[in-house]
Amino acid sequence: MTPGNYDIKDPSLAEVGRQRIEWAAREMPVLRLIRERFSREKPLKGIRIAGCLHITTETANLALTLKDGGAEVILCASNPLSTQDDVAAALVEFGIPTNAIKGEDDETYYKHINTALDARPNLTIDDGADLVTTIHTKCSDLLEGIFGGAEETTTGIIRLRSMHRAGQLKYPIIAINDAQTKHLFDNRYGTGQSSLDGITRATNVLWAGKKVVVCGYGWCGRGVSMRARGLGSQVIVVEVEPVPALEAVMEGFRVMSLLKAARVGDIFITVTGDKNVIDKAHFEVMKDGAMLANSGHFDAEINIPALREMSTGQRTLRTYVEEFKMKDGRCIYLLGEGRLINLAAAEGHPASVMDMSFANQALCVEYMIQNKGKLEIKVHPVPEDIDREVASLKLKAMGVAIDALTAEQQKYLASWEEGT
Ligand SMILES: NC(=O)c1ccc[n+]([C@@H]2O[C@H](COP(=O)([O-])OP(=O)(O)OC[C@H]3O[C@@H](n4cnc5c(N)ncnc54)[C@H](O)[C@@H]3O)[C@@H](O)[C@H]2O)c1
């Protein structure tokens, strides 16, 4: 470790962080298998990896897997509020320079990204594409040494595809989020459970009987809606696309415009990846006591500057609960500063589901090394065999057996001759 290439809150938190990382590892059997193989085979030897990720116990297990595979790993936070300071301290002790402090301001956030880039990585791992965009816009001298990258989340992939369309993307990236073993599970069950966990920890609210408005019925929105219903809430879904809106209707949720939902909702949760979804017109008609939380990647989904402007005063009532007093006396509560509530106010996704997402990350890093110089410069899907391997290993770890096609069935499914 070079002095000065890490920046954390408090090194004395390392022991607590180490124990929590160990606890998460117990729920990550697929990543553990990969780590064991990487330790033996060292497939990442000599590779420098910069990771811009939520600094959580699960990410620590990914970083240790990459390190055991022979890589030099340096980390920075992918969100100013998602860092677990004890984990950051433990990572530094494990020899993984980490640049992340919970609650860091925007300037420190980008300073940390720049420190990670000073390591001159060969591969990047992003969650939201801030590393890739910084490299392309401000550190293009690094491009010659980089042969690939991996992107964890929906919003990052949208940004990278847009870069590629504009002819700006200069190295190949694998869209980890698009693996079935990622978004079907992490975004749905992970974000579903942990977003409600974050709101509960921040507010201690009772979900039963509440009118919960979920903005966006994508993979995260499906999970949030499903779990809120499970806790007894009346769920209202807001969408802009007809197909997911129809799916929500057939799942039994009420679907309506946000302007209408704004008048009746008790808790609003945005998971769209979009901007200013909840805006001035909605704040104007919300009930006294309405709570607003975001679990999408950026803190842009709720128009916080407009809310600030419309209010006559603000105060923090509890950690991650900010009260906005409106001119007519109503109070609206913003949770977790509008940043992803599951990581700001809770611990992010449970390890068991990150096991699959990060198994995809580790195997895709290996794949990019094996295919160095051969991948076209674009956003690639996760290879299907990696996706299937992750699912098979997870099932095996869970003690679940499935059947195999017989030779007759394989032939039947591949043919067209047999009919009625
Ligand atoms: N909190 C977390 O830990 C976590 C985990 C995974 C993904 N994410 C982030 O959550 C966001 C959603 O991810 P996803 O995988 O569900 O995406 P998705 O593309 O599957 O779903 C997004 C949905 O939002 C809808 N939408 C867009 N604009 C809207 C608007 N103005 N009003 C209502 N609906 C609108 C879209 O039609 C789409 O159905 C992304 O920013 C993603 O990066 C967060």
Ligand as a Chemical Component Dictionary entry (heavy atoms), coordinates in Angstrom:
data_LIG
# 
_chem_comp.id                   LIG 
_chem_comp.type                 NON-POLYMER 
_chem_comp.pdbx_formal_charge   0 
_chem_comp.three_letter_code    LIG 
# 
loop_
_chem_comp_atom.comp_id 
_chem_comp_atom.atom_id 
_chem_comp_atom.alt_atom_id 
_chem_comp_atom.type_symbol 
_chem_comp_atom.charge 
_chem_comp_atom.model_Cartn_x 
_chem_comp_atom.model_Cartn_y 
_chem_comp_atom.model_Cartn_z 
_chem_comp_atom.pdbx_ordinal 
LIG N1  N1  N 0  -30.936 0.854  -4.124  1  
LIG C1  C1  C 0  -30.208 -0.087 -4.674  2  
LIG O1  O1  O 0  -29.456 -0.790 -3.997  3  
LIG C2  C2  C 0  -30.355 -0.362 -6.133  4  
LIG C3  C3  C 0  -30.152 -1.657 -6.635  5  
LIG C4  C4  C 0  -30.340 -1.892 -7.994  6  
LIG C5  C5  C 0  -30.685 -0.835 -8.834  7  
LIG N2  N2  N 1  -30.825 0.428  -8.314  8  
LIG C6  C6  C 0  -31.180 1.591  -9.133  9  
LIG O2  O2  O 0  -32.612 1.697  -9.095  10 
LIG C7  C7  C 0  -33.083 2.323  -10.290 11 
LIG C8  C8  C 0  -34.132 1.423  -10.963 12 
LIG O3  O3  O 0  -33.498 0.215  -11.361 13 
LIG P1  P1  P 0  -34.332 -0.957 -12.071 14 
LIG O4  O4  O 0  -33.359 -2.054 -12.308 15 
LIG O5  O5  O -1 -35.584 -1.209 -11.357 16 
LIG O6  O6  O 0  -34.650 -0.227 -13.470 17 
LIG P2  P2  P 0  -35.763 -0.641 -14.537 18 
LIG O7  O7  O 0  -35.311 -0.024 -15.818 19 
LIG O8  O8  O 0  -36.042 -2.105 -14.473 20 
LIG O9  O9  O 0  -37.078 0.105  -13.995 21 
LIG C9  C9  C 0  -37.258 1.483  -13.961 22 
LIG C10 C10 C 0  -38.746 1.738  -14.195 23 
LIG O10 O10 O 0  -39.031 3.108  -13.901 24 
LIG C11 C11 C 0  -39.964 3.577  -14.869 25 
LIG N3  N3  N 0  -39.883 5.040  -14.934 26 
LIG C12 C12 C 0  -38.971 5.829  -15.556 27 
LIG N4  N4  N 0  -39.270 7.123  -15.384 28 
LIG C13 C13 C 0  -40.403 7.163  -14.636 29 
LIG C14 C14 C 0  -41.202 8.211  -14.122 30 
LIG N5  N5  N 0  -40.899 9.492  -14.367 31 
LIG N6  N6  N 0  -42.305 7.884  -13.385 32 
LIG C15 C15 C 0  -42.634 6.597  -13.146 33 
LIG N7  N7  N 0  -41.904 5.552  -13.607 34 
LIG C16 C16 C 0  -40.801 5.833  -14.348 35 
LIG C17 C17 C 0  -39.539 2.894  -16.157 36 
LIG O11 O11 O 0  -40.614 2.873  -17.088 37 
LIG C18 C18 C 0  -39.165 1.497  -15.651 38 
LIG O12 O12 O 0  -40.254 0.593  -15.699 39 
LIG C19 C19 C 0  -31.821 2.577  -11.122 40 
LIG O13 O13 O 0  -31.360 3.874  -10.854 41 
LIG C20 C20 C 0  -30.846 1.557  -10.593 42 
LIG O14 O14 O 0  -29.511 1.895  -10.883 43 
LIG C21 C21 C 0  -30.684 0.679  -6.976  44 
# 
loop_
_chem_comp_bond.comp_id 
_chem_comp_bond.atom_id_1 
_chem_comp_bond.atom_id_2 
_chem_comp_bond.value_order 
_chem_comp_bond.pdbx_ordinal 
LIG N1  C1  SING 1  
LIG C1  O1  DOUB 2  
LIG C1  C2  SING 3  
LIG C2  C3  SING 4  
LIG C2  C21 DOUB 5  
LIG C3  C4  DOUB 6  
LIG C4  C5  SING 7  
LIG C5  N2  DOUB 8  
LIG N2  C6  SING 9  
LIG N2  C21 SING 10 
LIG C6  O2  SING 11 
LIG C6  C20 SING 12 
LIG O2  C7  SING 13 
LIG C7  C8  SING 14 
LIG C7  C19 SING 15 
LIG C8  O3  SING 16 
LIG O3  P1  SING 17 
LIG P1  O4  DOUB 18 
LIG P1  O5  SING 19 
LIG P1  O6  SING 20 
LIG O6  P2  SING 21 
LIG P2  O7  DOUB 22 
LIG P2  O8  SING 23 
LIG P2  O9  SING 24 
LIG O9  C9  SING 25 
LIG C9  C10 SING 26 
LIG C10 O10 SING 27 
LIG C10 C18 SING 28 
LIG O10 C11 SING 29 
LIG C11 N3  SING 30 
LIG C11 C17 SING 31 
LIG N3  C12 SING 32 
LIG N3  C16 SING 33 
LIG C12 N4  DOUB 34 
LIG N4  C13 SING 35 
LIG C13 C14 SING 36 
LIG C13 C16 DOUB 37 
LIG C14 N5  SING 38 
LIG C14 N6  DOUB 39 
LIG N6  C15 SING 40 
LIG C15 N7  DOUB 41 
LIG N7  C16 SING 42 
LIG C17 O11 SING 43 
LIG C17 C18 SING 44 
LIG C18 O12 SING 45 
LIG C19 O13 SING 46 
LIG C19 C20 SING 47 
LIG C20 O14 SING 48 
# 
